[in-house]
Amino acid sequence: MTSYSIKADFENVEPQEIIAASLSILQKEGWFVADYTDSKLKVTKNTFDTQKAELILQVTKNEVFIESNSELTEAANQFIVNSLADSLLKMLASPTFDTEINALKNQFFISVPFQNEEDDDSNTSKKSVFKTVFSFGKNLRVTPFIIILNILILVAMVLLGNSPMLPEPSAILKWGGVNRSLVLSGDWWRLLSSCFLHYGIIHLAFNMWALYSIGLFLERMIGSWRFAFAYGLAGLAGGLNSIVWHNYGAGAGASGAIFGMFGLFLALLTTNLLDKGYRTAMLRNVVPMILFNLLIGTAGQIDNAAHLGGLLSGSICGYLFAWHFKNPKNRWINIASILLPLLFILFSAFVVKSKLPDPFTTYKTLMTSISSLEKKALDIESLKTNPTQESIKIWEDAIKHIKKAQALELNADIELRNERLLFYLQKRKQMAVLSTKDLTESILAIRKTTQSIDSILSLLNKVSE
C-alpha cells in the first residue's frame, strides 16, 4: 500500500460545508462513501484493474487534511489528492457556492427540522451510507420497509410462476391490481394493494429508485408516521383517479404514491419553513423533474391519471403539514392536518362510487339477460314445428340488449365479440321469420341462414374459450 497526503487551508468555510462539498464531488466520480461525520469523510473505490483506493478527509477549524491510501503508485495517490483539492477550490470559488452548499448540507446533514413531536435520535455525527439506506431507526423506517416489501412481493409473484419482466394483467388482478369494476363492486382495498405491485423488474427498479431518492430525506424531514400517512393517501388518490380515467385493465405501481411524496415536498418548498437558498436550489430540480415525468406519462402504457391524483393528494398534505409545523403547539391544527386530507379521500371515494359509471358491470348484466332470452326463445322453437311471433319478439328484445352493450365504452376485444353476437341474434331472428313462411319457398334461405348461424357460433365459442 502506498499513500500521499496534504494539508490545505480553507478560510471562512465550515467543516460541514467542506464535507458536504467533498461528498458531492466524490460521488459524481464513482467513489463509495464508507463513512462520514460533520468533520471526517472516508470513501473507497476499485480501479479498472481491481486495485483498491481509500481516500480520507479530515477537517479541523480552517485546515483540511486529505490522504489517499491505495495499491496504486505514489504518483496516482498524489493525483487523487490534488484532484479533490482542486475540485474543492473551484467549487468554493463558484458564484453559486452559497446556494449549492445549502442544498448539499440539507441533503447530507438534514437535521429533521419539522419533527417537533418526535425526539431526534438520528445520530448524524456518524453514519454510513449502507446504514442510512437500510436503517429502521426512529426517523427512517417507512422508506426502507416499503422498498423491501415491494421487492418481496415481486419475488413471490415470480416464484409462483409469473414473468419477472412483464406479468400478465390477469396475474396483477389476482394479486390486487386496481380495476374499475372490481373496485366499484366492493374491492376498495385494491386502491392501496396496487401500490405494492409492479409490471416486472424494470418497473419496480424505476419506482423504488424514485422512492429512495425522495424518501431518504423527506421521511426524516416530516417524521415517519406522517410520511407513511401521506404515502398511503397519495396511493389511494392515485388509484381513485386512475379508475376515473380508465374503465378497464389492471393498474399497478407505486408511482402515484411516489408522485404524492414529490407533491408534498414541492408544497413545503413553496412555504417559508425551509432556508431560502435550499428552497431555490431544490425547486430548480424538483419542478422540471415532475413536469418531465408527467410529459413522459403522456405516452402509452403509463398511468398519468394515477400520477396526477397522487401529486394533488401529496400537495394537500404538504400544505396542511406546513400549517401544523408553523403552529406545532396547537392541538386542533395538528388534528386538522391529518383529518382534512383523510376526509378529502373519503369524500372523493363517495363521489366516485355515486357518479362513476361501471360499463363492465352493466355489460355483464346485459349479457346475462341476452343469455336468458336466447334460452327462452330456443325452448319455444324446440317445442313447436313453426316458431310463433312470441319467439321473434324475444329475439328482437335480445337484439335491443346487444345494441345497448355496443353503446358502452369497452375494449376492442369485447366490441368485436358484440358485433359477432349481434350478427348471430339477427340471424336467429331471420331464421324464426323464415320458419313462419311456406317451407318450399324459404328452404334455401333457411339453409344459408343456418350455415351463417353455425359459422358465427364457432367464432363466438372460440372467443369464449
C-alpha positions in Angstrom: 0.0 0.0 0.0 1.2 3.5 -0.8 0.0 6.8 0.5 0.1 10.5 -0.1 -1.4 13.4 2.0 -1.6 17.1 2.1 -2.9 19.9 4.3 -4.8 22.8 2.9 -6.3 25.9 4.3 -10.0 26.8 3.6 -10.8 30.0 5.4 -14.3 31.1 6.3 -15.8 27.7 5.3 -17.5 25.5 7.9 -16.3 21.8 8.4 -19.7 20.6 7.5 -19.7 22.5 4.2 -16.3 21.0 3.3 -17.6 17.5 3.9 -20.8 18.1 2.0 -19.0 19.6 -1.0 -16.5 16.7 -1.0 -19.3 14.2 -0.8 -20.9 15.7 -3.9 -17.7 15.8 -5.8 -16.6 12.2 -4.9 -20.0 10.6 -5.5 -20.1 12.0 -9.0 -16.6 10.4 -9.6 -17.8 7.0 -8.6 -16.4 6.8 -5.1 -18.3 4.7 -2.5 -18.9 6.5 0.8 -17.9 4.2 3.6 -18.5 6.6 6.5 -18.8 10.3 7.2 -19.4 12.8 10.0 -19.6 16.6 10.0 -15.7 16.7 10.3 -14.5 13.5 8.7 -15.0 11.6 5.4 -13.9 8.2 4.3 -14.5 6.9 0.7 -13.3 3.8 -1.3 -13.0 2.9 -4.9 -11.9 0.0 -7.1 -9.9 1.0 -10.2 -10.3 -0.7 -13.6 -7.6 -3.2 -12.7 -9.3 -4.1 -9.4 -6.8 -2.2 -7.3 -8.3 -0.6 -4.2 -8.0 3.0 -3.2 -9.1 4.7 0.0 -9.5 8.5 0.5 -9.7 10.1 3.9 -10.6 13.8 4.5 -10.5 15.4 8.0 -11.4 19.0 8.8 -10.2 20.9 11.9 -11.2 24.5 12.0 -10.0 26.0 8.7 -7.5 23.3 7.9 -8.2 20.3 5.8 -6.2 17.1 5.8 -6.5 14.9 2.7 -4.9 11.4 2.5 -5.0 8.7 -0.2 -4.0 5.1 0.6 -4.1 2.6 -2.2 -2.4 -0.2 -4.1 -1.6 2.3 -6.8 1.7 4.2 -7.3 2.5 7.2 -5.2 2.0 9.4 -8.2 -1.5 8.0 -8.6 -2.2 8.8 -4.9 -0.9 12.3 -5.4 -3.2 12.8 -8.4 -6.2 11.6 -6.4 -5.5 14.0 -3.5 -4.7 17.0 -5.7 -7.7 16.4 -7.9 -10.0 16.6 -4.9 -8.3 19.7 -3.5 -8.6 21.4 -6.9 -12.2 20.5 -7.3 -13.0 21.8 -3.8 -11.2 25.1 -4.6 -13.2 25.5 -7.8 -16.4 24.8 -6.1 -15.7 27.3 -3.3 -14.8 29.9 -5.8 -18.0 29.4 -7.8 -20.5 32.3 -7.5 -23.3 29.8 -6.8 -21.5 28.2 -4.0 -23.7 29.5 -1.2 -26.9 28.2 -2.9 -25.3 24.8 -3.8 -23.8 24.2 -0.4 -27.0 24.9 1.4 -28.8 22.3 -0.7 -25.9 19.8 -0.1 -25.9 20.4 3.7 -29.6 19.7 3.8 -29.1 16.6 1.7 -26.2 15.1 3.7 -26.8 16.6 7.2 -30.5 17.2 7.3 -31.5 17.5 11.0 -35.2 16.6 10.9 -36.4 20.3 11.2 -40.1 19.6 11.5 -40.3 16.8 13.9 -41.5 18.7 17.0 -43.4 15.8 18.3 -40.5 13.3 18.0 -37.1 13.2 19.6 -34.3 13.3 17.0 -32.3 10.3 17.9 -30.7 10.0 14.5 -27.0 10.5 15.3 -25.7 12.4 12.3 -22.3 12.6 13.9 -21.5 9.1 12.5 -23.5 7.5 9.7 -22.6 5.0 6.9 -24.4 5.0 3.6 -25.5 1.4 4.0 -27.0 2.1 7.4 -28.7 5.2 6.1 -30.4 3.4 3.2 -31.4 0.3 5.2 -31.9 1.9 8.6 -35.0 1.2 10.6 -34.3 3.9 13.1 -36.9 6.1 14.5 -36.6 8.7 11.8 -36.1 6.4 8.8 -38.2 3.2 8.9 -41.0 3.6 6.4 -39.0 4.1 3.2 -36.8 1.0 3.6 -39.8 -1.0 4.7 -41.8 0.0 1.6 -38.9 -0.8 -0.7 -38.3 -4.2 0.8 -42.0 -5.0 0.8 -42.3 -4.2 -2.9 -39.3 -6.3 -3.8 -40.5 -9.3 -1.8 -44.0 -9.1 -3.4 -42.4 -9.2 -6.9 -40.1 -12.1 -5.8 -43.2 -14.0 -4.5 -45.0 -13.4 -7.8 -42.1 -14.8 -9.8 -41.6 -17.8 -7.5 -45.3 -18.6 -8.1 -44.8 -18.7 -11.9 -45.3 -15.1 -13.1 -42.9 -13.4 -15.5 -40.2 -11.4 -13.8 -40.2 -8.9 -16.8 -43.9 -8.5 -17.7 -46.5 -10.3 -15.6 -49.9 -10.8 -17.2 -52.7 -8.4 -16.3 -54.7 -11.3 -15.0 -51.9 -12.1 -12.5 -51.8 -8.4 -11.5 -55.5 -8.5 -10.8 -55.2 -11.8 -8.9 -52.6 -10.2 -6.6 -54.6 -7.0 -6.0 -54.3 -4.7 -9.1 -56.7 -1.9 -9.4 -59.7 -2.2 -11.8 -62.8 0.0 -12.0 -65.4 -2.8 -12.0 -63.7 -4.7 -9.1 -63.3 -1.5 -7.0 -66.8 -0.3 -7.5 -68.2 -3.7 -6.8 -66.6 -3.6 -3.3 -62.8 -4.3 -3.6 -61.8 -0.8 -2.4 -58.6 -2.4 -0.8 -57.2 -2.7 -4.3 -56.6 1.1 -4.4 -53.9 0.5 -1.8 -52.7 -3.0 -2.7 -52.0 -2.0 -6.3 -49.3 0.5 -4.9 -47.2 -2.5 -4.0 -47.5 -4.4 -7.3 -45.3 -3.8 -10.4 -45.2 -4.9 -14.0 -41.8 -6.6 -13.7 -38.3 -5.8 -12.5 -37.7 -2.7 -14.7 -41.0 -1.1 -13.5 -40.1 -1.9 -9.9 -36.5 -0.6 -10.2 -37.5 2.8 -11.6 -40.2 3.3 -8.9 -38.0 2.1 -6.0 -35.2 4.4 -7.1 -37.6 7.3 -7.1 -38.9 6.4 -3.7 -35.4 6.1 -2.3 -34.5 9.5 -3.7 -37.4 11.3 -2.1 -38.0 9.2 1.0 -34.4 9.2 2.2 -34.6 12.9 3.3 -38.4 13.6 3.3 -39.2 11.0 5.9 -36.6 12.5 8.2 -38.0 15.9 7.5 -41.6 15.3 8.3 -41.4 12.2 10.5 -42.0 8.5 9.8 -45.7 8.3 10.7 -46.6 11.4 8.7 -44.6 10.1 5.8 -46.5 6.8 5.9 -49.8 8.5 6.2 -49.2 10.8 3.2 -47.8 8.0 1.2 -50.8 5.8 1.7 -53.2 8.6 1.0 -51.4 9.5 -2.2 -51.6 5.9 -3.3 -55.3 5.9 -2.7 -55.8 9.1 -4.6 -53.7 7.8 -7.5 -55.8 4.7 -7.7 -59.1 6.6 -7.5 -58.1 9.0 -10.3 -56.9 6.0 -12.3 -60.3 4.3 -12.3 -61.9 7.6 -13.2 -59.9 7.8 -16.4 -59.6 4.1 -17.2 -62.7 1.8 -17.2 -60.8 -1.5 -17.8 -57.4 -3.0 -17.4 -55.2 -3.9 -14.4 -53.5 -0.9 -12.8 -50.4 -1.4 -10.6 -47.4 0.5 -9.4 -46.1 2.8 -6.7 -45.7 5.8 -8.9 -48.9 7.5 -7.8 -47.8 7.4 -4.2 -44.3 8.5 -5.1 -45.6 11.4 -7.1 -47.5 12.3 -3.9 -44.3 12.5 -2.0 -42.8 14.8 -4.6 -46.0 16.9 -4.4 -45.7 17.1 -0.6 -42.1 18.2 -0.9 -43.0 20.7 -3.6 -45.7 22.2 -1.3 -43.1 22.6 1.5 -40.7 24.2 -0.8 -43.3 26.9 -1.6 -43.5 27.9 2.0 -41.0 29.8 4.2 -40.4 26.8 6.5 -37.1 26.0 4.8 -34.0 28.0 4.1 -34.4 30.3 1.1 -31.3 29.1 -0.6 -32.2 25.5 -0.2 -35.8 26.1 -1.4 -34.5 27.9 -4.6 -31.9 25.1 -5.3 -34.4 22.3 -4.8 -37.2 24.0 -6.8 -34.9 24.2 -9.8 -34.5 20.4 -9.6 -37.9 19.2 -8.4 -40.2 21.2 -10.7 -38.5 20.3 -14.0 -38.4 16.6 -12.9 -42.1 16.5 -12.1 -43.0 18.2 -15.4 -40.7 15.9 -17.3 -42.2 12.7 -15.8 -45.7 14.0 -16.5 -44.7 14.6 -20.1 -43.3 11.1 -20.3 -46.6 9.9 -18.8 -48.5 11.1 -21.9 -47.0 8.1 -23.7 -48.9 4.8 -23.8 -48.8 2.2 -21.0 -48.1 4.9 -18.4 -50.9 5.9 -16.0 -50.6 9.6 -15.8 -54.0 9.8 -14.1 -52.5 8.0 -11.0 -49.6 10.4 -11.1 -51.8 13.5 -11.0 -54.1 12.0 -8.3 -51.1 11.3 -6.1 -49.5 14.7 -6.8 -52.7 16.5 -5.8 -53.1 14.5 -2.6 -49.4 14.9 -1.7 -49.6 18.7 -2.2 -52.7 19.0 0.0 -50.9 17.0 2.7 -47.8 19.2 2.3 -49.7 22.5 2.8 -51.6 21.1 5.8 -48.4 19.7 7.4 -46.8 23.1 6.9 -49.7 24.7 8.7 -49.1 22.3 11.6 -45.3 22.9 11.6 -45.9 26.7 11.9 -48.2 26.0 14.8 -46.6 23.0 16.5 -48.3 23.5 19.9 -51.8 23.9 18.5 -53.5 20.6 19.1 -56.5 21.3 16.8 -54.3 22.3 13.9 -52.4 19.1 14.3 -55.6 17.1 14.2 -56.9 19.1 11.2 -53.7 18.5 9.3 -54.4 14.7 9.4 -58.2 14.7 9.4 -58.7 17.0 6.4 -56.8 15.0 3.8 -58.4 11.9 5.1 -61.9 13.4 4.7 -60.8 14.6 1.2 -60.1 11.0 0.2 -63.3 9.6 1.7 -65.4 12.3 0.0 -63.7 11.6 -3.3 -64.4 7.9 -2.9 -68.0 8.6 -2.2 -68.4 10.8 -5.3 -66.6 8.2 -7.5 -68.9 5.4 -6.1 -72.0 7.6 -6.7 -71.3 9.1 -10.0 -68.8 6.9 -11.9 -70.4 4.6 -14.4 -69.3 1.0 -14.4 -69.7 -0.2 -18.1 -68.4 -3.7 -17.4 -70.9 -4.5 -14.7 -73.7 -3.1 -16.9 -72.3 -5.3 -19.7 -72.3 -8.4 -17.6 -76.0 -7.7 -16.7 -76.9 -7.3 -20.4 -75.1 -10.5 -21.3 -77.0 -12.4 -18.6 -80.2 -11.0 -20.0 -79.3 -11.9 -23.6 -78.4 -15.5 -22.5 -81.7 -15.8 -20.7 -83.7 -14.5 -23.7 -81.8 -16.8 -26.1 -82.6 -19.9 -23.9 -86.3 -18.9 -23.7 -86.6 -18.4 -27.5 -84.8 -21.7 -28.3 -87.0 -23.5 -25.8 -90.1 -22.1 -27.6 -88.8 -23.1 -31.0 -87.9 -26.6 -29.9 -91.5 -27.2 -28.7 -93.2 -26.1 -31.9 -92.8 -27.0 -35.5 -93.1 -23.4 -36.6 -91.8 -20.6 -34.3 -94.5 -18.1 -33.3 -94.4 -14.4 -33.2 -93.5 -14.8 -29.5 -90.0 -16.2 -30.3 -89.5 -13.5 -32.9 -90.3 -10.8 -30.3 -87.8 -12.4 -27.9 -85.0 -12.3 -30.5 -85.9 -8.6 -31.1 -85.5 -7.9 -27.3 -82.1 -9.7 -27.3 -81.0 -7.5 -30.3 -82.0 -4.4 -28.4 -79.9 -5.6 -25.4 -76.8 -6.2 -27.5 -77.2 -2.7 -29.1 -77.2 -1.2 -25.6 -74.0 -3.2 -24.9 -72.4 -1.7 -28.1 -73.0 1.8 -26.8 -70.9 1.2 -23.8 -67.2 2.2 -23.7 -65.4 -1.2 -23.7 -62.2 -2.7 -25.0 -61.6 -3.8 -28.6 -62.0 -7.5 -27.9 -65.4 -7.1 -26.4 -66.5 -4.7 -29.1 -65.6 -7.3 -31.7 -67.5 -10.0 -29.8 -70.5 -7.7 -29.6 -70.5 -7.3 -33.4 -70.5 -11.1 -33.9 -73.2 -11.6 -31.2 -75.4 -9.0 -32.9 -74.9 -10.8 -36.2 -75.9 -14.1 -34.5 -79.0 -12.7 -32.9 -80.1 -11.1 -36.2 -79.7 -14.5 -38.0 -81.7 -16.2 -35.3 -84.5 -13.7 -35.7 -84.2 -14.2 -39.5 -84.5 -17.9 -39.1 -87.6 -17.6 -36.9 -89.2 -15.3 -39.5 -88.4 -17.7 -42.4 -89.8 -20.6 -40.4 -93.2 -19.0 -40.3 -93.4 -18.8 -44.1 -94.0 -21.5 -46.7 -91.3 -24.1 -46.3 -90.9 -24.8 -50.0 -90.3 -21.1 -50.7 -87.8 -20.5 -47.9 -85.9 -23.7 -47.7 -82.8 -22.3 -49.5 -82.8 -19.1 -47.3 -83.1 -21.3 -44.2 -80.2 -23.4 -45.3 -78.0 -20.3 -45.8 -79.1 -18.8 -42.5 -78.3 -22.0 -40.7 -74.8 -22.0 -42.2 -74.3 -18.4 -41.1 -75.5 -19.2 -37.5 -73.1 -22.2 -37.3 -70.2 -20.1 -38.6 -70.8 -17.3 -36.1 -71.4 -19.7 -33.3 -68.0 -21.3 -33.9 -66.4 -17.8 -33.7 -68.2 -16.9 -30.5 -67.3 -20.2 -28.9 -63.7 -19.8 -29.9 -63.5 -16.3 -28.3 -65.2 -17.7 -25.2 -62.5 -20.4 -24.8 
